[in-house]
Every structure is written in structure tokens, then in C-alpha cells.
């Protein structure tokens, strides 16, 4: 038996820091997501455009392309809170770390790489240890060339550039609001640029001509300053008023610096600037892109002036785009795309926004882009018929993912197409119910139930080509959240968009996956019920496959509080509490036939409840105790075989046990149930389990998710375990796997396995068993 796995869908947001995203001339974006570096090829259509590279051992703080003189990029640099930086090279079609830069004693916050005139690579890193380190790669060997001590100062961002003399200079923005310039064979401070009144967070340099460069600096004082640095030519004394020039020496040359312009247009902290030289009729016209926490991106261009050269007049705002309203907190950074006819902004919520210039209209229009959660994904569940996937996260959102049927005939491409819940608490668990509804729990004592509105059902059909059944013709059109509220309030088609609605929800007609603004404001689902049964935060949920029953469990340290509650979904009345555990129930799982409910707990026990015949209530039929439990640590997860014949439990000590009905009934607490075969020992905490819905040669295939982030596939023949396939951290997750779930579907192969991780990723894998 063999298992092969391929990637279908990857969903994740970028980290919430400036300079975490870069876009090169070939249309490829690189960004940091949790501990990983992600390559996003915007040229790929009809399949997953993301490649995940796992290397760092802590959060990635910055990722930058290294541009060759001809503009191509086959290398990038990244830095992380794990105190290291890395050089990545594209070799034989795959990205590999060719050097790990170790030497800082604290997290590395800034990184930049340039090629010198000898084609050697120089990488600059700055860290919280108040050091800048300069690394040089010659003949494939990377060495630490120099360390610059900033005493107790902090470098907030740095940028390196070859001066017109083809020698490198380093610009470093410090926490004294100044930009310090370092140059020389032995780097030393040659000049300091003062003028900003708050921290400088973005720098970029543009070559103007053979003698001149322009440095743009963006600051939290809301201003952008442009500094002209050029070879100094002594000028005769004159009475006319001139801009003050400062002189400094570097690389055996005298250079002059003057403030060229101050751009005022943003109302919030400006975090990023980037130049784009646009060549028109052999004359360069410079454009500058800036991003700010005031929720806008601005493209600036100079006017032509008869007294100055082409494009050297006053700077004007040419384009302004961004979010209007919503609960976003502005932009952390932005980058021009290839040719300058597109640009990407990344927001406070880790979201991407791409605008493209429409040649017919001359307007900048938002376009379809990837995205995802920016916090640990706690749960992910398929809709009962496998038509869409829903995920919940510690980023306080519930997101719905589905396949977009591309109009250009290039096949299906998975995207986030709705955000049914934007909450005020970290989400913890999820149960998807039939008739397009779901129940979710968060760090609160309430279970909330949501039902899809008309607008979603219409848009789902338009985007995916799949028709969802509607149960209520007079149901709501959408939902909005009142100011300072936590509950999604239904909005009906005939209701006036008055102050009471806050004007947040407007029905949208979508033919393609929505943009971030639409997701945040116009894709909420109305809340239909609140369920109160627990005295502390609800931690686990599950629903029977037919949707007739829902089970919920909360954090607990006493048996009465640890009892799962059972709900009748026809009237949302509580049926009973099932007292059996001492501590928090970590997972609940109904059997596929709906006859049994399994609960596993921090108290190292599992309990099996059986439906009482002719009734909606359940009774306890088996549980483990100290004499027969096998598990010696917390049981984190459980899963049923698709035919309800057996179930598996996985625990912190790394064991997976399979249990089933035996031919003899024991006198112990196990009753008619017994351990089947040998336990699997992985030596790593087991955090997620799923049985494949296919049987080969009478053997089961079990997907096992580990605390290390890896996913393994085992064959279990009723007695022994055989490892069939292991997915590494780049193909699966690099932090704890929180949930594994095979797609329920009439189409049997390839199987679709959804996985959710603490690394913010939701992934779908195509699994072929042969």
C-alpha cells in the first residue's frame, strides 16, 4: 500500500509587521507567515500559488528579495525572532537555505541584501541586541565581515544601496528619529540625516543619474522626506537662496545631501515607501508608493517643471486607494508589482490587497488575492456534503473556504469566500450543521449558532457553480454587527439602511472571490441562537452527521463542570448533561452513524455514550480508568472509522490506541469494548487524528497529526501499524496540528484531507492511496 500527497490549497495571512512582504519583477511575492517563508506566484492560475518554506524556529520578522543588476531574483533573505537570518537560493527549481547567519544574541528584526560590483552578496542584519552585522559571501562561503555596535540604540529599518561610485552605503533608521549613514571598506558612520520628529519605519533609494541618488524616508510623524545625495561639485558664491546642503566624505569622494521635498498626505503613521522608476519616451518619471496606518496607500509623482528637469517639480498625489470604514487598522507595508501597473498592500490583520491598473478606464481596481488567518487555527470542519470548509481561529474570526470555478476555464482555485463571524473573543471550536448553518465557541460561556443568509447563497452559486439549498424564503439578506456589539444581527432585504443597521452590510453581487473589505463588512452570517449551559469557556463542540444533535463541553476542574451538554437542534433545548470526566473535555466526536458520542479529556480517560433506543438522550456504555487506560498523559484527540466500527484516541505521550467492540464483555469499565492490536508509539505528542474513508485489504489508513506539525499516514491492519508516508513541516505545518478531517464526498479519490495548525495555516491535501 502506498500513499501520495499533493497540495490543493494553502490559506494563511502574513505576519503583522512592516517589511514582511516583497514583490519582484517576475510577479512573485515572498512573505513571512508565522515561522515560515511563503512564496506566492501571482502568475499561477487554477491551482495553489503558494509554496511554504519551513526553516526558522520562531516568528519571521522580515523577508526581502535580493535584486540582481538585470532585475531578476533567484535569491532572498529572511530574518527571525530565533536570532538568525537566512539566505535562500533557487536551485533546480526548489528553494533551499544556502546560509544561516548566526551571531546575534537577540531576535533579528531587519535584513537587507545587495550584490556588489564583484557579484559578491552582502547581507546586513540588525537585531534587538543593538548590533548591526555585515555578512559577505565570496565563492559560496559566507562570513561575518563586521559588527557595528549601536550602543543602546535600536535599528528600526535598514536599506543598503550602491552609490554612484559603485561602492555600497548602508542607511539605518534609529530610535533617535535620525537616519544614520555608514560607508567605507570598514563601515563607519559618515553622516546623519535629521528632520523627522518620530521613528522612521521605511527607507528606499532610487538611482537618478550617474551622480545622484534619492533617498525616501517614511516616518511615524506622518511625513515622507526625500533626500538628494550627489557627488559634490563646488559652486561659486551666489546671493540667490538655496536649499541648505550638508557635506560628507565616503569612499574617497565628497558628497552633498539636501532635503528635496517633504510629502504630507497621510494622517497616520507611515510605515513603508518604495520607488518605481517608470521610463516614458526615454525620460524617467519617478513614482513613490507609500503605506500608512490611516488605511490608505498613495502613489506620488512629480510634476514637470520648466525650471527643472523632467519629473523634478512639486510632488503630487496621483492615486489614493484603501479601506473605507471596516475594523481594519491600516497598512503595514506596500510594494509595486511588475511594470508598476499593480501594487500590493498588507494590512494590520495580515491581509493582502492587490490593486491593478485597468487600461480601458485608467482606474485602479482591487483584484483576487490569497489570504487567511493571522492567529492559531483552532478547528476546521467540512460541510456535511464536503462542499465547503469552515475554520475558526484565535484571530477571532470564522472563515469559509470553497473552490472558485474560474471563468477563464483554468479549473478550480480554492479561496476564502466568506467571513461569517468576526468576534471579540478568541475562537476555540466549531461544528458544521446541515442546511448551511454552524455552531461556534470562543473564550466565552456561550455557544453561538449561525445560519447562511440569502446573499451568501446567491454568491456561493456564482463563485463555485454549486447550488446550496435554501430553507427559508423570507430569511435575512445578510448581517451586521452593531457598534460595541458581539452578536451578528440579521439584516432583511426590505429593511432600510438606517443608523440602526450602522450601514455596515450592503448586499454584494459577486462573480469571483471577495476582497478583504467585502469579507470584513458584507459576508457576515446572522446569529440564530445562543446556547447557555456552561459556567466557563466552551472548549469543544461536535454535531451528529444528520445534524439532529449537538454536543458542547467547557474548560473544567470539577466533574459537574466537565460534563458535556447535549442539545436537540430541532428546538435548541438542552437534552442532558453527561457526567463522566474530572477535567476539561478536549474533543467530542459523534460516530458517523450518530449512535455513539465519544469524549476524551485532560483526565487521561475516554468515555463512550450510546443513544438510548427510541430516545434523544444518551447513556454511558464504556470508559477507561487507571487499570485499563493505556494513555498516561492528556488525551488530546479522537476519531471514528467511517463505518463506526472502531475509534482511535491520541495523547500527549505520543500513543495512538484503536478501540472496538470485542466478542466478550469484560467486568471492567470497558464493558464490551477492548484495545485492538498494539498501540502506536510516535514519541511525539499526538494532537489530531482522522481515519481515511477508504479501506484497502481490510486495513485502515489513519492520518496522525503531531505537536511537531508533521502529518503521518499509517496503515493499521487490526494488529500492527506501518508508516506509509510522512509530510514534512513545509508540506504540512510547522507548529501543532490542531485538526485533521477527510472531506465527506461521493467522489472517493483522490481523498481531500483538511488540516489546521497553530502556525495560522489551513491546508487541503489531495491524498491518493494505491
C-alpha positions in Angstrom: 0.0 0.0 0.0 1.3 3.5 -0.9 0.2 7.0 -0.1 1.0 10.0 -2.2 0.0 13.6 -1.2 -0.2 16.8 -3.2 -1.1 20.3 -2.3 -4.5 21.7 -3.2 -5.0 24.8 -1.1 -3.0 26.8 1.4 -4.6 29.6 3.4 -2.6 32.0 5.6 -2.1 35.7 6.4 1.3 37.4 6.6 2.8 38.3 9.9 1.7 41.6 11.4 5.0 43.6 11.0 6.3 46.1 8.4 8.7 44.8 5.7 7.3 41.3 5.9 6.2 41.3 2.2 8.2 41.9 -1.0 7.2 41.6 -4.7 9.7 41.1 -7.5 9.8 42.0 -11.2 8.8 38.4 -12.2 5.4 38.7 -10.3 6.5 36.6 -7.3 5.7 37.8 -3.8 7.6 36.5 -0.8 6.2 36.9 2.8 6.6 35.7 6.3 3.8 33.7 7.9 4.3 32.6 11.5 7.7 30.8 11.4 7.6 30.1 7.6 8.7 31.9 4.5 6.0 31.7 1.8 6.5 32.2 -2.0 3.3 33.4 -3.7 3.5 33.2 -7.5 0.8 35.6 -8.8 1.3 34.3 -12.3 -0.1 30.8 -11.4 -3.8 30.4 -12.1 -6.1 27.5 -11.5 -4.0 25.8 -8.8 -2.5 26.7 -5.4 0.0 29.5 -6.0 1.7 29.2 -2.6 4.9 27.4 -1.7 5.7 27.1 2.0 9.4 27.0 3.2 9.9 26.0 6.8 13.3 26.7 8.3 13.1 29.3 11.1 12.4 28.3 14.7 10.5 31.5 15.7 8.4 34.2 14.1 9.7 35.6 10.8 10.3 39.4 11.1 11.3 40.4 7.5 11.7 38.9 4.1 13.4 40.7 1.1 14.3 39.8 -2.4 17.9 40.3 -3.5 17.8 42.0 -6.9 20.4 41.3 -9.5 21.5 44.2 -11.7 19.2 43.0 -14.5 16.2 42.9 -12.1 15.9 39.1 -11.8 15.6 37.5 -8.4 16.9 34.0 -7.6 17.7 34.7 -4.0 16.0 36.2 -1.0 16.9 36.9 2.6 14.8 36.4 5.8 15.3 37.1 9.4 13.5 35.8 12.5 13.0 36.2 16.3 15.0 33.0 16.6 18.2 35.3 16.4 19.2 34.2 12.9 18.9 35.3 9.3 18.9 33.0 6.3 19.9 33.3 2.6 17.6 31.3 0.3 18.6 30.4 -3.2 16.5 28.9 -6.1 18.4 25.7 -7.2 17.0 23.2 -9.6 13.5 24.7 -9.3 13.4 24.5 -5.4 14.2 27.0 -2.7 16.9 26.0 -0.3 18.7 27.7 2.6 22.3 28.2 1.4 23.5 30.0 4.5 22.2 30.5 8.1 23.5 33.7 9.6 24.1 33.1 13.4 25.7 35.6 15.7 23.1 37.9 17.2 22.1 37.4 20.8 18.5 38.7 20.4 15.8 38.5 17.7 16.8 39.8 14.3 14.3 42.5 13.2 15.8 43.9 9.9 17.6 42.3 6.9 18.7 43.5 3.5 20.9 42.0 0.8 22.7 43.5 -2.2 25.2 42.3 -4.8 28.4 44.3 -5.0 30.1 45.2 -8.3 32.1 41.9 -8.0 28.9 39.9 -7.8 29.5 39.1 -4.1 26.5 39.1 -1.9 26.5 41.4 1.2 23.7 40.9 3.8 23.0 43.4 6.6 21.2 42.3 9.7 20.0 44.4 12.7 18.7 42.9 15.9 17.2 43.9 19.3 20.8 43.4 20.8 21.7 46.9 19.4 24.0 45.4 16.8 24.2 45.6 13.0 26.1 42.7 11.5 27.5 42.7 7.9 27.9 39.3 6.2 29.8 38.8 3.0 29.5 35.8 0.6 32.5 35.1 -1.6 32.9 31.9 -3.6 29.9 30.3 -1.9 31.4 30.9 1.6 29.5 33.3 3.9 31.5 35.0 6.7 30.8 37.8 9.2 32.7 40.8 7.9 31.9 43.4 10.6 29.8 44.2 13.6 28.6 47.7 14.2 27.6 48.5 17.8 24.8 50.9 18.2 25.5 51.2 22.0 21.9 51.2 23.4 20.3 52.3 20.2 17.8 50.2 18.2 17.8 50.0 14.4 14.1 50.2 13.2 14.8 49.6 9.5 17.8 49.5 7.2 18.5 49.8 3.5 21.7 49.3 1.5 22.5 50.7 -1.9 25.4 51.1 -4.3 26.4 54.7 -4.5 27.1 56.2 -8.0 30.7 55.3 -7.3 29.5 51.6 -7.2 30.5 51.3 -3.6 27.9 50.2 -1.0 26.4 52.5 1.6 24.1 51.5 4.5 21.2 53.7 5.6 20.0 52.8 9.1 16.9 54.4 10.8 17.4 54.5 14.5 15.2 55.1 17.5 16.6 58.7 17.8 14.4 59.6 14.8 17.5 60.1 12.6 18.9 58.2 9.6 22.5 57.2 10.1 24.6 56.5 7.0 27.5 54.1 7.1 30.1 53.6 4.4 33.8 52.7 3.8 35.7 49.5 3.4 35.5 49.3 7.2 31.9 50.6 7.7 31.8 53.8 9.8 29.2 56.5 10.3 29.8 59.1 7.6 26.6 61.2 8.0 23.4 61.6 10.0 20.1 62.8 8.4 17.9 64.7 10.9 14.5 66.2 10.3 11.8 63.6 11.2 10.1 64.1 14.6 9.2 60.4 15.2 10.6 57.0 14.3 11.5 56.3 10.7 9.9 53.0 9.6 10.6 52.8 5.8 13.5 53.6 3.5 14.1 53.2 -0.2 16.8 54.5 -2.6 16.5 55.4 -6.3 19.2 56.0 -8.8 18.5 59.3 -10.6 21.6 59.6 -12.8 25.3 58.8 -12.7 26.0 61.2 -9.9 22.7 61.3 -7.9 20.5 59.1 -5.7 17.2 59.9 -4.0 16.5 58.5 -0.5 12.9 58.4 0.6 12.1 58.0 4.3 8.7 57.3 5.9 8.0 58.2 9.5 5.5 57.8 12.3 5.4 61.7 12.2 3.1 61.1 9.2 5.6 62.7 6.7 7.7 61.4 3.9 11.0 63.1 3.3 13.1 62.9 0.1 16.8 63.4 0.4 19.0 64.2 -2.7 22.5 62.7 -2.3 25.0 63.6 -5.1 28.7 64.0 -5.8 29.7 67.4 -4.6 30.6 70.0 -7.2 32.0 73.2 -5.6 29.8 76.1 -6.6 30.6 79.8 -6.9 29.4 82.2 -4.2 25.9 83.5 -5.1 23.3 85.7 -3.5 20.3 83.5 -4.6 18.5 81.5 -1.9 19.4 77.8 -2.0 18.4 74.7 0.0 20.9 74.0 2.7 23.5 71.4 1.7 25.4 69.2 4.1 28.7 67.7 3.0 30.3 64.3 3.9 33.1 62.1 2.6 32.7 58.4 1.7 34.8 56.1 -0.5 37.3 58.9 -1.3 34.6 61.2 -2.7 32.8 64.3 -1.4 29.1 64.1 -1.3 26.4 66.7 -0.7 23.0 66.0 0.9 19.9 68.2 0.7 16.3 67.8 1.6 14.5 67.7 -1.8 10.8 67.5 -0.6 8.5 66.8 2.3 5.4 64.9 1.3 2.3 65.5 3.5 -0.8 63.5 2.6 -1.1 60.8 5.2 -2.9 61.3 8.5 -1.4 58.3 10.3 2.0 56.7 10.9 3.7 56.0 7.5 5.2 52.5 7.6 6.5 51.9 4.1 7.9 53.6 0.9 9.0 52.2 -2.4 10.3 53.8 -5.6 9.3 52.7 -9.0 11.2 54.3 -12.0 8.8 54.5 -14.9 10.5 55.2 -18.2 8.4 57.3 -20.7 9.9 58.2 -24.1 13.4 57.7 -22.7 12.8 60.0 -19.8 12.4 58.6 -16.4 9.3 59.6 -14.4 9.7 58.6 -10.8 6.9 57.3 -8.7 6.7 56.6 -5.0 4.3 54.3 -3.2 3.6 54.9 0.5 1.5 52.9 3.0 0.1 54.2 6.3 -2.0 53.2 9.3 -4.6 55.8 8.1 -5.9 52.9 5.9 -4.6 54.4 2.6 -1.9 53.7 0.0 -0.7 56.7 -2.1 1.2 56.8 -5.3 3.2 60.1 -5.7 4.6 61.6 -8.9 6.5 64.9 -9.5 5.1 67.5 -11.9 7.1 68.5 -14.8 8.7 71.9 -14.3 10.1 74.3 -16.9 12.8 75.4 -14.4 13.9 71.9 -13.6 14.4 68.6 -15.4 11.6 66.3 -16.4 9.8 65.0 -13.3 11.6 67.2 -10.9 8.8 69.6 -10.0 6.4 69.6 -7.0 5.3 66.2 -5.8 1.6 65.4 -6.1 -0.7 62.6 -5.1 -1.6 60.7 -8.2 -3.5 57.7 -6.8 -5.0 57.0 -3.4 -6.6 53.7 -2.5 -7.5 51.9 0.7 -10.2 50.8 3.1 -13.1 52.9 3.9 -14.7 52.0 7.3 -14.4 48.4 8.5 -12.5 47.3 11.5 -9.0 47.2 9.9 -6.2 49.2 11.3 -4.5 50.4 8.2 -1.5 49.2 6.2 1.9 48.0 7.5 3.6 48.0 4.0 3.2 48.0 0.3 5.1 47.0 -2.8 4.9 47.7 -6.6 4.2 44.8 -8.8 6.0 44.1 -12.1 5.9 47.0 -14.6 4.4 49.3 -11.9 0.8 48.7 -13.1 -0.2 46.9 -9.9 0.7 47.1 -6.2 0.1 45.1 -3.0 -0.7 46.4 0.5 -0.6 44.3 3.6 -2.8 45.2 6.4 -2.8 45.1 10.2 -4.9 41.8 10.0 -2.2 40.2 7.8 -4.5 40.6 4.8 -3.3 41.2 1.3 -4.9 43.8 -1.0 -3.8 44.0 -4.7 -4.8 46.8 -7.0 -4.3 46.7 -10.8 -4.5 49.5 -13.3 -7.3 48.9 -15.8 -6.0 50.2 -19.1 -9.5 50.8 -20.5 -10.7 53.0 -17.7 -7.5 54.2 -16.2 -8.9 53.2 -12.8 -7.1 51.1 -10.1 -9.3 48.1 -9.3 -8.9 45.6 -6.4 -8.2 42.0 -7.6 -8.5 38.5 -6.3 -5.7 37.6 -3.8 -4.8 34.9 -1.4 -5.3 35.3 2.4 -6.1 33.6 5.6 -5.9 33.6 9.4 -3.3 35.6 11.4 -3.7 33.5 14.6 -3.6 29.9 15.6 -6.3 27.9 13.7 -8.1 26.0 16.5 -10.6 24.0 14.4 -11.6 23.3 10.8 -14.6 21.2 9.6 -16.1 20.2 6.3 -19.8 20.9 5.5 -21.7 17.6 5.8 -21.6 17.1 2.0 -18.0 18.4 1.6 -19.0 21.5 -0.5 -17.0 24.0 1.6 -14.7 24.1 4.6 -15.1 26.3 7.7 -12.3 27.3 10.1 -12.1 29.1 13.4 -9.0 30.8 14.9 -7.5 32.7 17.8 -7.6 35.7 15.5 -11.3 35.9 16.5 -12.7 35.1 13.1 -14.6 32.2 11.4 -13.8 31.8 7.7 -15.4 29.8 4.9 -13.3 28.3 2.1 -14.6 27.0 -1.2 -13.4 26.2 -4.8 -13.7 29.1 -7.2 -14.7 27.9 -10.7 -12.6 30.2 -12.8 -14.4 31.9 -15.7 -11.3 31.5 -17.9 -11.6 27.7 -17.9 -8.4 27.2 -16.0 -10.1 24.9 -13.4 -10.8 25.3 -9.7 -8.9 27.5 -7.3 -9.7 27.5 -3.6 -10.3 30.8 -1.8 -11.8 32.3 1.3 -15.2 33.4 0.1 -17.0 34.4 3.4 -16.2 35.5 6.9 -19.4 34.5 8.7 -18.2 35.6 12.2 -15.9 38.4 13.3 -15.9 38.2 17.1 -14.5 39.9 20.2 -13.1 36.7 21.7 -10.6 34.1 20.5 -12.4 31.2 18.8 -12.0 27.7 20.1 -14.2 25.1 18.3 -16.7 24.5 15.6 -19.5 22.2 14.5 -20.9 22.5 11.0 -24.6 21.6 10.7 -26.7 20.7 7.7 -28.8 23.4 5.9 -25.8 25.8 5.8 -25.5 26.5 9.5 -22.8 26.1 12.1 -22.2 26.4 15.8 -19.0 28.0 17.1 -17.5 28.5 20.5 -15.0 31.1 21.8 -13.4 32.1 25.1 -16.9 32.8 26.5 -19.6 30.7 28.1 -22.0 30.8 25.1 -22.3 28.6 22.1 -23.5 30.7 19.1 -25.4 29.3 16.1 -25.3 30.9 12.7 -27.3 30.4 9.5 -26.4 31.4 6.0 -28.2 34.4 4.6 -29.6 34.8 1.1 -26.8 37.0 -0.2 -24.2 34.3 0.7 -26.2 31.5 -1.0 -26.5 33.6 -4.2 -22.8 34.5 -4.2 -21.8 30.9 -3.4 -23.5 29.7 -6.6 -22.0 32.5 -8.7 -18.5 31.8 -7.4 -18.4 28.0 -7.2 -21.2 26.9 -9.6 -22.7 24.8 -6.7 -26.3 25.5 -5.7 -27.0 25.4 -1.9 -30.5 24.6 -0.7 -32.4 27.4 1.0 -34.9 26.5 3.7 -36.4 30.0 4.3 -37.6 32.3 1.5 -38.2 35.1 4.0 -34.8 34.7 5.7 -32.3 37.6 6.2 -30.3 39.0 3.3 -27.1 39.4 5.4 -25.9 40.5 8.8 -24.1 43.4 10.6 -22.6 43.9 14.0 -23.9 46.8 15.9 -21.3 49.2 17.4 -19.7 47.7 20.5 -21.8 44.5 19.9 -20.7 40.9 19.7 -23.8 39.4 18.1 -24.3 39.4 14.3 -27.7 40.9 13.7 -29.9 39.9 10.8 -30.5 42.4 8.0 -33.5 41.8 5.8 -33.9 42.8 2.2 -36.7 45.3 2.8 -35.1 46.9 5.8 -34.0 50.5 5.4 -30.2 51.0 5.7 -30.7 53.3 8.7 -28.5 54.2 11.7 -29.7 51.1 13.5 -28.0 48.9 10.8 -24.9 51.1 11.2 -24.8 51.0 7.4 -22.3 48.1 7.5 -24.0 45.5 5.4 -24.7 46.1 1.8 -25.8 43.2 -0.5 -23.0 42.4 -2.9 -23.2 40.6 -6.2 -20.0 38.5 -6.6 -18.7 36.6 -9.6 -15.2 36.0 -8.1 -13.8 35.6 -4.5 -14.4 38.8 -2.5 -11.7 41.3 -1.5 -10.7 41.8 2.2 -13.1 44.8 2.5 -16.0 42.8 1.3 -15.1 39.9 3.5 -14.9 42.1 6.6 -18.2 44.0 6.1 -20.5 42.2 3.8 -20.1 38.4 4.3 -21.3 38.0 7.9 -23.9 35.4 8.8 -26.8 36.3 11.2 -26.7 34.6 14.6 -29.9 32.5 15.1 -29.4 31.1 18.6 -27.3 31.4 21.8 -26.9 28.3 23.9 -26.2 28.7 27.6 -25.2 25.6 29.6 -21.6 26.1 30.9 -20.1 28.1 33.7 -16.7 28.6 32.0 -15.3 29.0 28.4 -16.6 26.5 25.9 -13.7 24.4 24.6 -15.1 21.6 22.3 -18.1 21.1 20.0 -19.3 18.4 17.7 -22.5 17.7 15.8 -24.1 14.4 14.6 -23.8 13.9 10.9 -27.6 14.2 10.4 -27.5 17.5 12.4 -30.1 16.2 14.9 -27.8 16.6 18.0 -25.1 19.0 19.1 -22.6 18.4 22.0 -20.6 21.0 23.8 -18.0 20.9 26.6 -16.2 23.6 28.6 -13.0 24.1 30.5 -13.3 22.5 33.9 -11.6 21.3 37.0 -14.6 19.6 38.6 -16.8 16.7 37.3 -20.1 18.7 37.2 -18.4 21.4 35.1 -16.6 18.9 32.8 -19.9 17.3 31.8 -20.6 17.7 28.0 -24.1 19.2 27.3 -26.3 17.6 24.7 -28.6 19.8 22.5 -31.7 19.0 20.4 -31.1 21.1 17.2 -34.8 21.0 16.3 -35.8 23.3 19.1 -32.3 24.2 20.6 -33.3 22.8 24.0 -30.7 21.1 26.2 -31.4 17.3 26.4 -29.0 16.3 29.2 -25.5 16.6 30.8 -23.2 13.6 30.6 -21.2 13.5 33.8 -18.1 11.2 33.4 -14.9 13.3 33.3 -12.9 15.1 36.1 -11.2 17.7 33.9 -11.7 19.6 30.6 -13.0 17.5 27.7 -10.5 18.1 24.9 -12.5 16.7 22.0 -16.0 15.3 21.3 -16.8 13.1 18.4 -20.2 11.6 17.2 -19.9 8.3 15.4 -20.8 8.6 11.6 -24.0 6.6 12.2 -25.0 9.0 15.0 -25.5 6.2 17.6 -22.5 7.0 19.8 -20.8 10.0 21.3 -17.1 9.8 22.3 -15.4 12.2 24.7 -11.7 12.4 25.6 -10.3 14.5 28.4 -7.3 16.0 30.2 -8.1 13.5 32.9 -6.5 10.8 30.6 -9.8 9.0 30.2 -12.2 8.4 27.3 -15.9 7.9 27.7 -18.3 6.3 25.2 -22.0 7.2 25.3 -24.7 5.4 23.4 -28.0 6.7 22.2 -30.9 5.3 24.2 -33.2 3.4 21.8 -36.3 5.4 20.8 -35.0 8.5 22.7 -32.8 11.6 22.1 -30.8 11.0 25.2 -27.5 9.1 25.6 -26.2 6.6 28.3 -22.6 5.8 29.2 -21.6 2.3 28.0 -17.8 2.3 28.4 -14.9 4.4 29.8 -11.3 3.9 30.8 -9.8 4.1 34.3 -6.3 3.8 35.7 -6.3 0.0 35.3 -7.1 -0.1 31.6 -6.5 3.3 30.2 -3.1 2.8 28.3 -2.7 6.6 28.0 -0.6 8.1 30.8 -0.9 11.7 29.7 -3.7 14.1 28.4 -5.8 12.6 25.6 -5.8 15.4 23.0 -7.8 13.9 20.2 -10.1 11.1 18.9 -11.6 9.9 15.6 -14.1 7.4 14.3 -13.6 5.0 11.4 -16.0 5.8 8.6 -18.1 2.7 9.2 -18.4 3.4 13.0 -16.8 0.0 13.8 -13.9 1.4 15.8 -12.4 4.7 17.2 -8.9 5.9 17.9 -7.5 8.1 20.7 -4.2 10.1 20.7 -2.4 11.5 23.6 0.4 13.8 24.8 2.9 10.9 25.4 2.7 10.0 21.7 0.5 6.9 21.7 -2.4 6.2 19.3 -4.8 3.4 20.5 -7.6 1.9 18.5 -10.7 0.5 20.4 -13.6 -1.5 19.1 -16.3 -3.9 20.3 -14.9 -7.2 21.4 -16.6 -10.6 21.3 -16.6 -10.9 25.1 -17.9 -8.5 27.6 -15.4 -7.7 30.4 -16.3 -6.9 34.0 -14.2 -3.8 33.9 -15.3 -0.2 33.0 -14.6 -1.0 29.3 -17.7 -3.2 29.1 -18.0 -4.7 25.6 -15.0 -2.6 24.3 -11.3 -3.5 24.1 -8.0 -2.3 22.8 -7.5 -3.5 19.2 -4.0 -4.6 18.3 -0.9 -2.8 19.6 -0.8 0.9 20.5 1.2 3.1 18.0 4.1 4.9 19.7 5.2 8.1 17.9 7.3 9.6 20.7 5.8 13.0 19.8 2.5 14.4 21.3 -0.4 13.3 19.1 -2.8 16.2 18.6 -5.1 15.3 15.7 -6.5 12.0 14.1 -8.5 11.1 11.1 -9.5 7.8 9.5 -9.4 7.7 5.7 -12.9 6.9 4.3 -11.3 4.1 2.3 -10.4 0.5 3.2 -7.7 -1.4 1.4 -7.2 -5.2 2.0 -9.3 -4.8 5.1 -6.8 -2.4 6.6 -7.5 1.2 7.7 -5.4 4.2 6.8 -5.1 6.7 9.7 -3.8 10.3 9.4 -1.9 11.3 12.5 -1.2 15.0 13.3 1.7 15.7 15.7 2.7 18.5 18.0 5.8 19.0 15.8 3.5 20.0 12.9 4.2 16.9 10.8 1.4 14.7 9.4 1.9 10.9 9.1 -0.1 8.3 7.3 -0.2 4.8 8.9 -1.7 1.5 7.8 -3.5 -0.3 10.6 -4.4 -3.9 9.9 -6.1 -4.6 13.2 -2.9 -5.7 14.9 0.2 -3.7 13.7 1.0 -0.2 12.4 3.0 0.5 9.2 4.2 4.0 8.3 3.1 4.8 4.7 4.1 8.4 4.3 5.3 11.4 6.3 4.7 15.0 5.4 7.5 17.4 6.5 7.0 20.8 8.0 6.9 22.6 4.7 4.3 20.3 3.2 2.1 20.2 6.4 2.5 22.5 9.4 5.5 23.8 11.4 3.6 24.1 14.7 1.0 21.9 16.4 -1.6 20.3 14.1 -4.9 21.2 15.6 -7.4 19.3 13.4 -7.4 16.7 10.6 -10.6 15.9 8.7 -11.2 14.0 5.5 -13.7 15.5 3.1 -17.1 13.7 3.1 -17.8 13.2 -0.6 -19.3 10.8 -3.1 -16.1 11.2 -5.1 -13.7 8.7 -3.5 -10.3 9.5 -5.0 -8.2 11.4 -4.6 -9.3 11.9 -1.0 -9.2 15.5 0.3 -7.7 16.0 3.8 -8.1 19.3 5.5 -5.6 20.3 8.2 -5.5 23.2 10.6 -2.5 24.3 12.7 -1.3 26.6 15.4 1.0 28.1 12.7 -2.0 30.0 11.3 -2.3 27.7 8.2 -5.4 26.0 6.8 -4.4 23.5 4.2 -6.2 21.0 1.9 -4.2 18.0 0.6 -5.1 15.5 -2.1 -4.3 12.0 -0.8 -4.1 9.1 -3.2 -3.9 5.6 -1.6 -2.8 2.9 -4.1 
